[in-house]
Amino acid sequence: MRKNRKIFCIITAAGSGERFGKGSSVNLPKQFINLYSKPVIVHSLEVFQKCAYITEILVSTNPAYFDLIHTLAMKYRITKLRAVVEGGRTRFESVRNAFRQIECTGNDIVIIHDAARPNINKSFVNSIVEDSLKYGEVIPGCRAEETVKRVNKKGFVQETVERSKLFLIQTPQAFRYKTLSSAYAKSVKLRKTDFTDEAQAVESSGFRVRLIAGLRGNVKITTAEDIILLKKLMK
């Protein structure tokens, strides 16, 4: 049950999009380029704005884009935006910088989402929030359907990996404030911050994380080809 628990959303938008920009004339990071006449990040901002569960939104990004974020928030009426926070050198640092700005109690929920994943919807976010209120730490993922192989540095196949228990993990991811706070503290103490997502930090600190069904169309923009795919998915 919710019982007056607050639910915060951190959108990480500090990436420079180096892989996306290679061979492209695009100057802006991928999270700010237009997708169906709106910057990519706006698609996510609007979903979290419309989600009744969400109390506040924070965005971590490069200071060069602070004004742009505030301008977009005004234009698209993102009234839940509470802060725009300077990102760090890594994803871990960027999310933690925003996390430190949240005024929470232990059982409040923190949702973390990649700005480069614009194809989410309110129903999907609601399901993640509701499972988090019930179970605590929750992440969405899709089962690996194709054959998976491990290769060596020279590109030769070493083995075919059993895929029945392999999942491709997405965002948004949801955690109790006290869990994420503890995971951050342990990670810093051990000087281990090279996590690919917050779930890995939480797992490495000994907490259980529940997996729920992800969305096949919840594509993360990495290359220009992903934009082409999303334009087909988001028609």
C-alpha positions in Angstrom: 0.0 0.0 0.0 1.1 3.5 -0.7 0.4 5.1 2.7 1.5 8.6 1.8 4.8 7.3 0.4 6.4 9.8 -2.0 7.6 8.6 -5.4 10.4 10.4 -7.1 11.7 10.1 -10.6 15.3 10.7 -11.7 15.8 11.0 -15.5 19.5 10.6 -16.4 20.3 12.8 -19.4 24.0 13.5 -18.9 25.4 11.2 -21.7 27.3 12.7 -24.6 26.0 10.2 -27.1 29.5 9.5 -28.6 28.3 6.3 -30.3 25.2 8.0 -31.7 27.2 10.9 -33.0 29.8 9.0 -35.0 29.3 9.6 -38.7 26.4 11.9 -38.0 25.9 15.6 -38.5 23.9 15.8 -35.3 25.5 18.2 -32.8 23.1 17.7 -29.8 23.3 14.7 -27.5 20.7 12.0 -28.5 18.4 12.9 -25.6 17.8 16.3 -27.1 17.3 15.6 -30.8 13.8 15.7 -32.2 11.7 12.6 -32.4 8.2 13.3 -33.8 8.7 17.0 -33.4 9.7 16.7 -29.7 13.1 16.3 -28.1 13.6 12.7 -27.1 13.7 13.5 -23.4 10.3 15.2 -23.6 8.5 12.0 -24.4 9.6 10.5 -21.0 9.0 13.8 -19.1 5.4 13.8 -20.4 4.7 10.3 -19.3 6.0 10.8 -15.8 4.1 14.2 -15.6 0.9 12.4 -16.4 1.5 9.5 -14.0 -0.5 10.3 -10.8 1.9 8.2 -8.7 4.9 10.5 -9.4 5.5 13.2 -6.9 8.6 15.0 -8.3 10.9 14.7 -11.3 14.7 15.4 -11.3 16.9 15.5 -14.3 20.7 15.0 -14.3 22.5 16.5 -17.3 25.4 18.6 -18.4 25.2 22.2 -17.1 25.3 23.4 -20.7 21.7 22.1 -21.1 20.2 23.4 -17.8 18.4 26.2 -19.6 17.2 23.9 -22.3 15.6 21.6 -19.8 13.9 24.4 -18.0 12.7 25.8 -21.3 11.3 22.5 -22.3 9.6 22.0 -19.0 7.8 25.3 -19.4 6.8 24.7 -23.0 5.4 21.2 -22.3 4.0 22.0 -18.9 6.2 19.6 -16.9 5.1 21.1 -13.5 6.6 18.2 -11.5 10.1 19.1 -12.4 11.8 19.9 -9.2 15.5 20.2 -10.0 18.0 20.0 -12.8 21.2 18.6 -11.4 24.8 18.5 -12.8 25.7 15.0 -14.1 28.9 13.3 -13.3 31.6 11.5 -15.3 29.7 8.2 -15.2 26.1 7.2 -15.0 26.6 6.1 -11.4 27.7 9.6 -10.5 25.0 11.3 -12.5 22.2 9.4 -10.8 23.8 9.7 -7.4 24.1 13.5 -7.8 20.3 13.8 -8.4 19.6 11.2 -5.6 21.3 13.5 -3.1 18.9 16.2 -3.9 15.8 14.2 -2.9 14.2 14.7 0.5 12.9 11.2 1.3 12.0 8.9 4.1 13.2 5.3 4.1 10.3 3.7 2.3 9.7 6.4 -0.3 10.3 5.1 -3.9 12.9 6.4 -6.3 12.4 5.6 -10.0 15.4 5.9 -12.4 15.0 6.2 -16.1 17.2 6.8 -19.1 16.3 9.8 -21.1 17.3 7.9 -24.2 14.3 5.5 -23.8 11.4 7.6 -25.1 8.9 4.8 -25.9 7.3 4.2 -22.5 3.8 4.8 -21.4 1.8 5.6 -18.3 0.5 2.0 -17.8 4.0 0.6 -17.9 5.2 3.1 -15.3 2.2 2.5 -13.1 2.9 -1.3 -13.1 6.5 -0.7 -12.1 5.4 1.7 -9.3 2.7 -0.7 -8.0 5.1 -3.7 -7.9 7.7 -1.6 -6.2 5.2 -0.5 -3.5 4.5 -4.2 -3.0 7.9 -5.8 -3.4 10.5 -3.0 -3.1 13.2 -3.2 -5.7 11.8 -3.8 -9.2 13.3 -3.7 -12.7 11.7 -4.5 -16.1 13.3 -6.9 -18.6 12.6 -9.0 -21.7 13.8 -12.6 -22.1 16.6 -13.1 -24.5 14.9 -14.7 -27.5 17.8 -15.1 -29.9 20.8 -17.4 -29.6 23.6 -15.9 -27.4 27.2 -16.7 -27.9 30.3 -15.8 -25.9 33.3 -14.8 -28.1 37.0 -14.1 -27.4 38.8 -10.8 -28.0 39.7 -12.0 -31.6 36.0 -12.5 -32.4 36.0 -16.3 -32.3 33.1 -18.1 -30.7 34.0 -19.8 -27.3 30.6 -21.1 -26.4 26.8 -20.9 -26.8 25.3 -19.5 -23.7 22.1 -21.1 -22.2 19.5 -18.3 -22.7 16.5 -19.5 -20.7 17.5 -17.4 -17.7 18.9 -14.4 -19.6 17.0 -11.1 -19.7 17.6 -7.8 -21.4 17.1 -5.2 -18.7 15.4 -1.8 -19.2 14.4 1.3 -17.3 12.5 2.7 -15.5 13.9 0.9 -12.4 12.4 1.4 -9.0 14.0 1.2 -5.5 13.1 2.1 -2.0 15.1 5.1 -0.9 16.7 3.3 2.0 17.9 0.5 -0.2 19.4 2.7 -2.8 21.0 4.9 -0.1 22.6 1.8 1.5 23.8 0.5 -1.9 25.4 3.9 -2.7 27.1 4.0 0.7 28.5 0.5 0.4 29.7 1.1 -3.2 31.6 4.3 -2.3 33.1 2.6 0.8 34.4 -0.3 -1.4 35.4 2.2 -4.2 33.3 0.3 -6.7 31.3 2.6 -8.9 31.6 0.9 -12.4 28.0 -0.3 -12.4 26.0 -0.4 -15.6 22.8 0.4 -13.8 21.5 1.0 -10.2 20.1 -2.5 -10.0 23.7 -3.9 -10.2 24.8 -1.6 -7.3 21.8 -2.8 -5.3 22.4 -6.5 -6.1 26.1 -6.2 -5.2 25.1 -4.8 -1.8 23.1 -8.0 -1.0 19.5 -6.8 -1.8 17.0 -8.8 -3.8 15.7 -7.3 -7.0 12.4 -8.4 -8.6 12.1 -8.7 -12.4 8.9 -7.9 -14.1 7.9 -8.0 -17.8 9.5 -5.3 -19.9 8.3 -3.7 -23.1 9.8 -5.0 -26.4 9.4 -1.5 -27.8 11.3 0.1 -25.0 14.3 0.7 -27.1 17.3 2.7 -25.9 18.8 5.1 -28.4 22.4 4.2 -29.0 22.9 4.6 -32.7 21.1 6.6 -35.5 19.4 3.3 -36.6 17.6 3.2 -33.3 15.8 6.5 -34.2 14.6 4.9 -37.4 13.3 1.9 -35.5 11.5 4.1 -32.9 9.8 6.2 -35.6 8.2 2.9 -36.8 7.3 1.8 -33.2 5.9 5.1 -32.1 3.6 5.8 -35.1 
